[in-house]
Amino acid sequence: MPQVTLPVAPLDVEALTPDSRDPTKVNTQRQNITEKTMVLAKLLNFLGLRMYQALSSKQRTTNTLISPVSTYGSLVSLSLGASRKTASSFQGFLGLSSGTDLDDCASLVGRHNVLKTLQSINSLVEDGPKDKVTTQVWAFTRQDVQLSEDFIQGTQDFSDASFLRSVDFSTPEESEQLLNHFLEKTSGGKVKSIFKDVNSSSDFLFVSSFSLQGNWRTAFQPDKSSLQEFHVDETTTVMAPLMTHTGQYQYLNDKLRRYTVVKLSLSKWSYMLLVVPHEGASLHDIESKLLTDMSGWDQSLQEGLLELSVPKFSMSSVTDLRELLTYMGTQVEDEMLGSKAEFSQLSNNKLFTIDKAVNTVLFEMSEDGAEPQDTTQDAGIPLKLSINRPFFFAVIEGDSNAILILGKITNPTL
């Protein structure tokens, strides 16, 4: 079947409305969690953990934040424009190739369904007005190009809002300013100063944004929130605001592996696993065993009374997908987005390159809990647990078990 391409509206900083959508193709129903959703969640979790490990190993002394569900969706979207050989590299990397549990997802129709499923996983998180997950996609192409209908539909399957625009790259500094201004305006100020190296020969720039703004299901005690010492490493201490709550928590104190895991409810459907190494133990050791250890945490948790102190969560990150793939192996990057990659199905121009692909994540938790704190009188003496040294965390959608966010905080003041 010949490829269908469609014209792209020129970039206008006064026209901030997202691309219009065909209402017959918009998935407004809360999808039931199917077996296929669970299999997809396992795939993106496995890949997400590998990506996190690769990224974190390059960011030893800084905080790390990545969204497996969003990064996976970005790569599936880009695969819709890949030529057969490059698409095959994407599918192998994403676990969608033939011979797997999701071999029917390797087709174009299958990949559209994958994107819709990812978006429905995101929609499961929202629990009332205070929890908000937003996915946005931007694609900028040069002026004389039309984009494939498949790719355009893919950006809509995977997002709450998409913005596909054509840009005059002949004056790079001017277009860079224009692009950054447009991104900031259309993201409500969440996506800033992404482009720093636009040049006149640019073909295609891609940005996806994942934002999770929520609130703790149980309120922390305002009178117990205070500046406390956070031990960045053996010789460095910073003062950071820590919030405290005393109540019943599910947790695991693993003396053999030397770490503590605590489960925090975020909404009706989602929760956070927070993992802190015991004193003298290494966060890197925990990270290196995530692929084997993490799946067993949930079953090993036991309920108990904790006085828990945690830093405030307000983080953002910008991940260059080409850099991330390079961290996972130069051949991986070469074949998917680099020198060997071909995107003949992305536009009406067969010689078309993806100059930049960026994934941004914003994660903010409000201190105003959705429910009043538990009554703890006569409940016994709580075990004190202060998250006052570098720790790992994961945000998980509870129905599908899909990992929405992975991160570490080595210094809460950064």
ABEGO torsion letter per residue (X at the ends): XBBBBBBBBBBBAABABBBBBBAAABBABBBBBBAAAAAAAAAAAAAAAAAAAAAAAABAABBBBBBAAAAAAAAAAAAAABBAAAAAAAAAAAGABBGBAAAAAABAAAAAAAAAAAAAAAAAABBEAABBBBBBBBBBBBAABBBBAAAAAAAAAABABBBBBBBBAABAAAAAAAAAAAAAAAAGGABBGABAABBAABABBBBBBBBBBBBBABBBBAAABBBBBBBABAABBBBBBBBBBBBBBBBBBBAAAGBBBBBBBABAABBBBBBBBBBGBBAAAAAAAAAAAAAAAAAABBBBBBBBBBBBBBBBBBBBAAAAAAAAEAAAAAAAABAABBBAAABABABBBBABBBBBBBBBBBABBABBBBBABGAEBBBBBBBABBBBBBBBBAAAGBBABBBBBABAAX
